[in-house]
Amino acid sequence: MELKMEVGKECFPKQRQVLILFLMLGVALAGWKSRRYSVMEEAESGSFVANLAKDLGLGVGELAARGARVVSEDNEPRLQLDLHTGELILHEKLDREEMCGPTDPCVMHFQVLLKKPLGVFRAELLVRDINDHSPEFPEREMTLKISETSPPGTVFPLKKAQDLDVGNNNIQNYSISSNPHFHISTRTRGDGRKYPELVLDKELDREKQAELSLTLTALDGGSPPRSGTAQVRILVLDVNDNAPEFAQTLYKVQVPENSPVGTLVVKVSARDLDTGTNGEISYSYFYSSQEISATFELNNLSGEVRLLKKLDFETISSYELEIDATDGGGLSGRCSVSIEVVDVNDNFPELTISSLTSPIPENSPETEVALFRIRDRDSGDNGRMICSIQDDLPFVLKPSEENFYTLVTNGALDRETRPEYNITITVTDLGTPRLKTQHNITVTVSDVNDNAPAFSQTTYTLRVRENNSPALHIGSVSATDRDSGANAQVTYSLLPPADPQLPLASLVSINADNGQLFALRSLDYEALQAFEFGVRAADRGSPALSSQARVRVLVLDDNDNAPFVLYPPQNGSAPCTELVPRAAEAGYLVTKVVAVDGDSGQNAWLSYQLLKATEPGLFGVWAHNGEVRTARLLSERDAVKHRLVVLVRDNGEPPRSASVTLHVLLVDGFSQPYLPLPEVAAAEARADPLTVYLVVALASVSSLFLFSVLVFVAVRLCRRSRAASAGRCSGPEGHFPGHLVDVSGAGTLSQSYQYEVCLTGDSGTNEFKFLKPFFPSILNQDLGRKSEGNPTFQNSLVSLQEEDHQNHERAVFRIYVRRGSDWHSRWTVKTWRCTTKIPLQRRTCVWEWQERYQWASFSCHTHPRLCPYLVNFLSLWS
């Protein structure tokens, strides 16, 4: 293949890279020569032209892989390349006369474009003529005026017929109908076209025959031949012996193509030596095609030729006119006019996009974006072009042969930096004035999932107040992705917690679409103050990218727990009465109100206040520790019985409170009886509406229960009496003396008693309950049975002593004892013994203490709600 380096078509002259590229392409394509194929005109669409795959030396699959295309000079889709077979076929019927007109041979130039790598192969298609047109005369009848004095051998030119076919299919011969005076002579012009001449064989005699009518036939050389006819009417004239003569037989003129309509092109002139009518000259076209008649106007009298429409150098670059000058006697002369159209820079450069790739994946190396061709229909410097794009774009133009250019990327593109490029391709010619054409193409950069979602914060801290409503929106996390489309769609999910014991799935949930966090259930600060978990944000790209953030939820304490009074117990049974000697001095500790609050912080700060008192000013309550002390010395005028109401209030907002009622007896000594009289108790019961309501409500439902208890107690007493009379009772063992116990130095007890102290674990009230003493005889009998039935019972003190230094807590209780009509108090040491050394909530702990004759006990697993309060209670009393 010849590599034409036309200086007028170079876009970047004097650039070394372009020359090297053209040289490389020339070497690569040196084995390919421009081929010529042929096809008959009017062949059916789909007719076989050639096997390009075979001619190019390529496989059929390689044509498709390299995107082979056929491009013609005029961009008309007349040819089609079948990529499956490699055959070049006709896309439509070809009309040679429409494509090339009178030009012979009729050749259509086209190129075969290949990509990866780029290749351009030139070829030609010869469209062969068939005899599909008959000769036609411009006029159906021609009139000749011939002088009767014309000598034999005189030649009279006739108008030639027109045949659109070429070569042998064009007009080859003329003939005329048989007559005694004329014959036809067929002449050939310099361009190869043939025209008829009527030759006089025998002189005319106007007196014998003034008019002749002959049939002129034009015959082409096709197979079968076609013909056309015209009538020749001959008028015999009188003598006119001088024919008009032109000043010159050939006129040559040049006309700029941008000349306006009406411009004078040329003026022809002829003269006739005859006078009169024989000397009057008129001008006419001897032969004019439809194009000439539509382009030029001939003045019959003056011989001026003017433009009827604008010329176009790119369409027709020259015209040939033949003008006759005819005098009044019928004689004529002929001249030729050659008109050359001069090119001006009136055509803008043209740009044709052959292929465009958009969008382009980001992060791709050098990528072909577009393949296009430029051309300028002008000639000379007017047709030379320069091609360029903007300098600030990451794209370059690479020229190739045949004015083809490739637009490629100059490195990898980043969609997040710039998702779209508007590229303006400018083509400028070198004419005067310079004309340019701009073509804008938009190249978009498609997204690749190269950015992971990014959280707005690495750590989120959310605060929610306890006792929230379920499904409460507690906050949101947010992540953004710089990618687009599915690569930027972020979904949120919870990560498994680091602590496997944390029930995260039941605590919070997250909206996968917007990252909103919801508390699934009501939170309790007392059970869970804070927890932490991870959130994952993942996009929907392939492969998916993700990032993580930590979320810490702080549960804010709410004042939802009222103070709970541990001591004195408030269980609705007989009130706890405190004994105060009248000899007590001011500041004497009467008792201590112990309360706890399940909240924290200022919600758990407790303060104590004396709300009511029988005799104001006698007792006072310390606000911070709940100690009830005497405010002054007692006197004989002070009432014996006092009722104190102590209010325990926390520091929450709003504050919560609880009240406890204390009963205080002023006594001279612990040997005096200070039991309330029945009528006094009845009066108090009437005075207390809550007690009245409780008694009335419970009386109806507890009658049967009380009766059952009485029966059960009676049966038990009877069984113990029989056991005692049978001599099966054994005395208690212990190191305490059985006849005397000193109590606080205020008196003595002359007989031994047994007391059972137990704890109740009811879900409604957690409290200590002191029960009445048993009689010694019954107690001895019961202890005897316990000793016999459970041999380890008598060894309980020994076990306690062995564990005394391992795991125990100590507390001191004040016990009130009734003997007859007297009340006595004493101090007793209690020991808290636990069987294991695991956390308190998971071990079994037992209270054990030793009175004179027996042990009383309870277990945490039977009183689960009471154990935490007992620990606080013991620490305050120890």
SULDACOR-V848945 format. One record per residue. PHI is phi in whole degrees, -180 to 180 (* if undefined). PSI is psi in whole degrees, 0 to 359 (* if undefined). NEAR is the number of other C-alpha atoms within 10 Angstrom. Layout:
{{PHI,PSI,NEAR} {PHI,PSI,NEAR}}
This chain:
{{*,128,17} {-76,137,12} {-103,108,14} {-92,118,11} {-105,81,13} {-77,124,11} {-63,327,12} {-71,345,18} {-108,2,24} {-77,137,19} {-90,328,23} {-128,79,17} {-67,155,13} {61,31,9} {-113,125,9} {-64,323,9} {-62,319,12} {-65,318,17} {-64,319,16} {-63,318,11} {-63,318,15} {-66,322,17} {-65,320,13} {-66,318,12} {-65,322,17} {-65,320,17} {-68,319,12} {-66,329,12} {-107,17,16} {-65,334,12} {-78,354,10} {-105,127,15} {-111,148,13} {-60,124,12} {-102,154,12} {-122,130,14} {-116,160,13} {-134,153,15} {-154,146,17} {-78,140,17} {-65,158,18} {67,13,16} {-66,149,15} {-67,152,14} {-60,136,15} {94,0,14} {-67,145,17} {-73,135,13} {-111,307,18} {-165,165,18} {-103,96,15} {-68,325,20} {-60,318,20} {-69,318,12} {-68,325,11} {-82,348,15} {72,32,9} {-117,154,12} {-77,159,14} {-62,318,17} {-64,327,13} {-68,327,14} {-59,313,23} {-67,320,17} {-65,325,13} {-93,8,15} {62,48,13} {-62,137,20} {-140,154,19} {-112,126,19} {-126,128,20} {-97,167,17} {-64,320,10} {-96,10,10} {63,19,10} {-89,132,9} {-79,65,12} {-84,336,17} {-118,155,23} {-141,136,18} {-104,120,22} {-85,108,18} {-69,342,19} {-81,328,10} {-113,344,15} {77,13,23} {-93,141,19} {-95,121,20} {-127,165,19} {-78,134,21} {-86,336,16} {-156,168,16} {-67,142,16} {-106,132,20} {-111,107,17} {-59,319,25} {-65,325,19} {-73,325,9} {-76,314,13} {-120,348,14} {63,227,13} {-80,356,15} {-68,135,12} {-141,126,16} {-80,163,14} {-98,109,20} {-120,130,19} {-109,121,19} {-89,138,16} {-148,163,18} {-124,150,18} {-108,119,17} {-101,131,20} {-125,147,19} {-114,166,16} {51,62,9} {-89,172,6} {-71,134,14} {-146,136,17} {-126,121,21} {-120,126,19} {-92,148,20} {-154,166,18} {-130,147,17} {-121,117,17} {-90,119,18} {-95,112,24} {-87,143,19} {-82,145,23} {-119,159,18} {-83,80,21} {-113,9,15} {-132,139,18} {-94,151,22} {-62,143,22} {-136,134,20} {-87,148,20} {-67,336,16} {-132,143,13} {-74,338,12} {-142,131,15} {-114,141,18} {-116,128,13} {-118,135,20} {-109,114,16} {-120,129,24} {-70,143,21} {-70,345,18} {-91,4,16} {-64,130,20} {-77,158,13} {-60,147,14} {92,353,14} {-66,136,16} {-105,133,18} {-121,110,18} {-64,142,17} {-117,155,18} {-69,132,16} {-81,157,24} {-82,162,26} {-118,129,20} {-127,122,23} {-70,342,19} {-73,167,24} {-128,171,25} {66,220,19} {-66,338,15} {-78,353,24} {-84,179,26} {-64,128,29} {-113,337,19} {-159,153,18} {-121,149,24} {-143,160,18} {-132,154,20} {-63,155,14} {-66,133,10} {-160,161,11} {-85,352,10} {-109,335,14} {-134,154,23} {-138,166,18} {-103,135,21} {-117,128,17} {-97,122,15} {-109,155,16} {-119,128,11} {-82,176,8} {-64,332,7} {-87,6,6} {92,355,9} {-82,149,15} {-111,141,18} {-137,154,21} {-92,151,24} {-131,134,20} {-91,120,22} {-109,128,17} {-79,123,20} {-97,331,16} {-143,137,14} {-58,150,17} {-93,153,23} {-132,105,16} {-62,331,16} {-71,331,8} {-84,318,7} {-149,112,10} {-89,344,14} {-149,139,16} {-125,147,14} {-126,115,16} {-119,155,17} {-107,120,15} {-98,129,24} {-120,131,21} {-106,131,27} {-125,126,22} {-90,178,25} {-103,20,17} {-74,173,21} {-131,109,10} {-74,156,8} {-71,151,16} {-115,156,19} {-142,161,19} {-141,150,19} {-127,158,20} {-149,153,21} {-93,135,18} {-111,115,22} {-103,121,16} {-109,121,16} {-105,124,19} {-86,124,22} {-109,167,20} {-74,180,16} {-70,130,14} {-144,100,21} {-94,6,14} {-128,126,18} {-98,152,22} {-62,145,26} {-128,134,22} {-81,156,19} {-66,326,12} {-146,144,13} {-77,341,15} {-136,125,14} {-109,128,17} {-117,125,11} {-135,156,12} {-120,132,13} {-127,124,19} {-63,142,15} {-68,342,20} {-95,17,16} {-65,139,17} {-73,164,13} {-64,139,14} {96,355,14} {-65,137,15} {-73,120,15} {-89,308,16} {-160,157,20} {-128,120,14} {-96,154,23} {-143,135,18} {-134,157,24} {-135,156,18} {-130,128,22} {-73,345,14} {-73,167,17} {-122,168,13} {72,215,10} {-63,325,12} {-69,345,21} {-102,357,21} {-81,122,19} {-108,138,27} {-127,145,18} {-106,144,23} {-156,158,17} {-71,129,19} {-70,318,18} {-147,133,17} {-142,131,16} {-82,174,12} {-64,325,8} {-68,318,9} {-67,319,15} {-65,329,13} {-84,345,12} {-102,322,17} {-121,149,23} {-119,126,19} {-108,124,20} {-81,120,15} {-64,332,15} {-95,319,13} {-95,340,14} {79,14,21} {-80,138,17} {-112,119,20} {-123,161,18} {-79,134,20} {-97,338,17} {-150,166,15} {-71,145,16} {-86,158,22} {-138,108,19} {-60,323,21} {-70,338,15} {-91,304,8} {-135,122,11} {-94,347,14} {-156,157,16} {-133,146,14} {-121,120,14} {-115,144,18} {-122,122,17} {-119,133,21} {-102,142,25} {-115,116,29} {-117,131,24} {-90,181,28} {-71,341,19} {-88,359,24} {97,358,25} {-82,151,24} {-142,157,22} {-129,162,20} {-135,147,20} {-140,164,21} {-116,143,19} {-123,121,20} {-106,116,16} {-109,121,18} {-105,125,18} {-85,124,21} {-91,129,16} {-74,138,21} {-124,161,18} {-80,77,22} {-115,8,20} {-117,126,19} {-75,148,19} {-58,148,23} {-112,142,16} {-128,126,20} {-121,120,13} {-81,121,14} {-89,322,15} {-153,148,12} {-141,128,15} {-110,114,12} {-158,130,15} {-84,168,15} {-112,129,20} {-63,137,17} {-68,162,19} {67,10,16} {-85,146,13} {-70,201,13} {-55,119,13} {-127,138,17} {-76,125,20} {-99,312,18} {-148,151,19} {-125,124,22} {-144,164,16} {-126,145,17} {-121,153,20} {-161,157,20} {-132,126,23} {-74,348,17} {-74,176,20} {-124,169,16} {64,215,14} {-63,335,16} {-65,339,25} {-104,359,20} {-82,141,22} {-133,154,27} {-124,133,18} {-118,136,22} {-156,165,15} {-132,178,18} {-64,150,13} {-80,337,8} {-93,22,6} {-115,147,12} {-81,50,13} {-135,154,20} {-135,155,18} {-102,131,19} {-119,113,16} {-79,154,23} {-137,189,19} {-75,168,20} {57,33,19} {60,29,18} {-94,143,19} {-130,149,20} {-119,128,19} {-97,118,19} {-126,159,18} {-78,145,20} {-102,61,15} {115,178,14} {-75,145,14} {-103,153,21} {-122,112,18} {-64,325,20} {-67,333,17} {-81,315,8} {-152,114,10} {-85,350,17} {-151,144,16} {-127,132,14} {-104,110,12} {-106,128,16} {-109,114,15} {-93,121,17} {-111,125,18} {-117,121,23} {-123,133,22} {-90,175,27} {-106,18,18} {-76,181,19} {-127,115,11} {-75,160,11} {-73,137,14} {-114,144,18} {-137,154,17} {-127,135,16} {-119,138,17} {-129,124,14} {-100,131,11} {-127,145,15} {-110,123,13} {-113,120,18} {-100,149,18} {-103,118,20} {-79,151,20} {-81,142,23} {-120,139,19} {-74,81,21} {-116,10,19} {-129,127,19} {-83,151,22} {-58,143,26} {-120,125,19} {-74,150,19} {-69,336,12} {-140,149,14} {-80,333,12} {-136,131,15} {-112,137,18} {-118,117,12} {-114,143,15} {-122,130,13} {-137,136,19} {-81,142,16} {-63,166,20} {64,28,17} {-68,161,18} {-77,146,13} {-60,152,14} {64,27,15} {-77,135,15} {-77,115,17} {-103,352,16} {158,183,17} {-143,152,15} {-115,151,23} {-138,134,16} {-135,143,22} {-122,152,16} {-126,127,21} {-73,348,16} {-74,186,21} {-133,168,17} {64,218,13} {-64,333,14} {-69,343,24} {-107,359,21} {-81,116,17} {-100,133,25} {-119,143,19} {-111,147,23} {-152,159,17} {-91,139,21} {-88,151,14} {-59,137,14} {-68,154,16} {-68,327,10} {-92,112,11} {-66,343,8} {-81,348,7} {-80,118,15} {-81,69,11} {-61,323,18} {-64,335,11} {-98,357,10} {-97,308,16} {-134,160,20} {-139,161,18} {-129,140,21} {-77,118,15} {-63,339,16} {-92,320,12} {-120,0,14} {77,13,21} {-75,137,16} {-105,138,20} {-130,141,18} {-84,123,20} {-78,335,19} {-144,171,15} {-70,131,15} {-93,148,21} {-122,114,17} {-61,324,21} {-67,336,16} {-96,326,8} {-148,110,13} {-85,327,14} {-161,154,14} {-152,158,15} {-134,144,16} {-152,169,18} {-108,148,17} {-122,135,22} {-112,131,21} {-113,120,27} {-126,142,24} {-89,178,26} {-106,24,16} {-76,180,22} {-135,109,11} {-77,156,10} {-74,141,15} {-110,151,19} {-148,164,19} {-145,167,16} {-130,154,21} {-142,154,21} {-101,139,17} {-123,125,20} {-113,124,15} {-106,121,19} {-103,123,18} {-89,121,22} {-88,135,19} {-72,139,21} {-118,146,20} {-78,76,23} {-110,5,20} {-122,123,19} {-80,154,20} {-56,145,25} {-117,125,21} {-87,120,21} {-86,319,21} {-143,136,17} {-73,150,20} {-65,144,21} {-122,82,21} {-114,11,15} {81,357,10} {-87,199,10} {-61,133,9} {-65,153,13} {-83,127,17} {-110,131,17} {-99,136,18} {-101,130,22} {-125,122,21} {-69,143,15} {-66,341,17} {-83,2,14} {-64,142,18} {-86,172,14} {-64,136,14} {89,8,15} {-65,131,18} {-77,112,16} {-82,307,17} {-164,180,18} {-134,125,17} {-85,122,22} {-111,125,21} {-140,154,23} {-131,161,19} {-134,128,21} {-70,346,14} {-79,185,20} {-135,171,16} {66,215,11} {-69,342,13} {-68,343,24} {-107,3,20} {-76,118,16} {-104,143,21} {-131,147,19} {-114,142,24} {-146,135,18} {-79,110,20} {-85,314,15} {-137,151,13} {-151,143,17} {-63,320,13} {-130,97,13} {-59,143,12} {92,349,10} {-85,321,16} {-121,154,21} {-138,155,22} {-121,127,23} {-72,131,15} {-67,334,16} {-101,334,11} {-120,355,15} {76,14,22} {-75,131,19} {-99,117,24} {-128,160,19} {-75,139,20} {-90,342,16} {-154,179,15} {-71,144,13} {-82,151,18} {-130,169,11} {-69,338,9} {-80,348,6} {-71,143,12} {-63,154,12} {-74,316,14} {-108,133,17} {-129,142,18} {-119,118,15} {-114,134,20} {-112,116,16} {-105,129,22} {-100,126,21} {-108,121,26} {-127,137,23} {-91,180,24} {-106,22,16} {-77,179,22} {-132,107,11} {-77,156,11} {-71,148,13} {-114,155,19} {-147,164,19} {-143,152,15} {-124,152,18} {-135,143,20} {-107,127,20} {-110,140,22} {-114,122,14} {-119,131,18} {-112,129,19} {-91,122,21} {-127,153,18} {-81,328,15} {-163,158,17} {-75,354,21} {-84,348,18} {-82,144,12} {-78,130,15} {-134,46,17} {-86,141,13} {-69,141,11} {-67,153,9} {-60,321,9} {-69,328,9} {-67,317,10} {-62,321,12} {-64,321,12} {-63,320,11} {-66,321,13} {-63,321,15} {-70,327,13} {-73,335,11} {-96,104,11} {-63,328,11} {-65,320,11} {-66,320,15} {-61,315,14} {-64,319,13} {-67,319,11} {-65,316,13} {-64,320,10} {-72,321,11} {-85,341,11} {-61,319,12} {-72,331,9} {-98,344,10} {-105,2,12} {-62,311,11} {-64,322,10} {-65,317,10} {-64,321,12} {-65,318,11} {-63,320,12} {-64,318,12} {-63,317,11} {-62,317,12} {-63,317,11} {-64,319,12} {-63,317,11} {-62,317,11} {-63,317,12} {-64,318,13} {-60,316,11} {-64,322,13} {-70,322,19} {-61,316,13} {-63,321,12} {-65,322,17} {-68,318,17} {-68,334,10} {-81,355,9} {80,21,9} {-93,3,12} {-87,134,20} {-115,143,15} {-70,156,12} {-74,149,17} {-104,144,12} {172,170,14} {-98,4,7} {-87,146,12} {-70,145,10} {-90,354,15} {-114,349,11} {-151,132,12} {-134,126,16} {-87,131,12} {-122,103,15} {59,15,12} {72,12,8} {-102,356,12} {166,180,14} {-129,158,15} {-115,126,15} {-90,358,12} {-140,150,12} {-82,140,16} {-132,155,21} {-116,138,20} {-130,137,22} {-103,122,17} {-114,123,18} {-133,168,14} {-121,142,18} {-107,142,15} {-115,38,19} {-64,144,14} {-68,339,10} {-87,318,8} {-135,129,16} {-105,115,23} {-158,164,21} {-86,143,19} {-131,120,17} {-96,120,16} {-96,164,11} {-70,155,13} {-74,154,15} {-92,158,13} {-72,149,12} {-62,320,15} {-61,315,16} {-65,320,20} {-65,320,22} {-63,320,23} {-64,317,24} {-66,322,18} {-67,325,22} {-63,317,19} {-65,322,17} {-66,321,15} {-67,322,17} {-73,317,13} {-77,331,10} {-134,93,11} {-64,338,11} {-78,348,13} {-64,318,16} {-69,342,18} {-95,10,11} {-63,321,16} {-63,321,15} {-63,315,12} {-63,321,13} {-63,318,16} {-67,325,10} {-68,327,10} {-98,6,13} {-63,329,15} {-106,9,9} {-101,307,11} {-158,91,13} {-155,164,16} {-132,150,17} {-117,148,14} {-147,152,16} {-116,125,13} {-114,147,13} {-100,121,11} {-111,131,14} {-100,131,17} {-122,136,17} {-109,128,16} {-128,107,14} {70,238,7} {-102,6,10} {-103,152,13} {-113,136,17} {-129,152,21} {-125,151,19} {-150,163,15} {-103,136,12} {-132,136,14} {-89,131,14} {-115,148,18} {-123,132,18} {-97,113,19} {-114,130,21} {-115,140,20} {-84,342,12} {-132,172,12} {-118,29,11} {-89,174,10} {-53,153,7} {-59,327,14} {-71,347,12} {-120,15,11} {-119,162,15} {-100,117,17} {-117,147,20} {-133,132,18} {-83,134,19} {-137,131,19} {-143,157,18} {-115,114,16} {-90,200,19} {-65,320,17} {-130,350,20} {-154,172,22} {-111,140,19} {-116,143,15} {-148,160,14} {-149,162,17} {-120,150,17} {-67,328,20} {-70,342,16} {-94,345,13} {-133,67,15} {-66,326,14} {-80,342,16} {-86,333,21} {-57,312,19} {-60,323,12} {-71,326,17} {-64,321,15} {-61,312,14} {-62,321,14} {-64,317,18} {-67,320,16} {-63,327,11} {-72,329,12} {-94,348,12} {-77,*,12}}
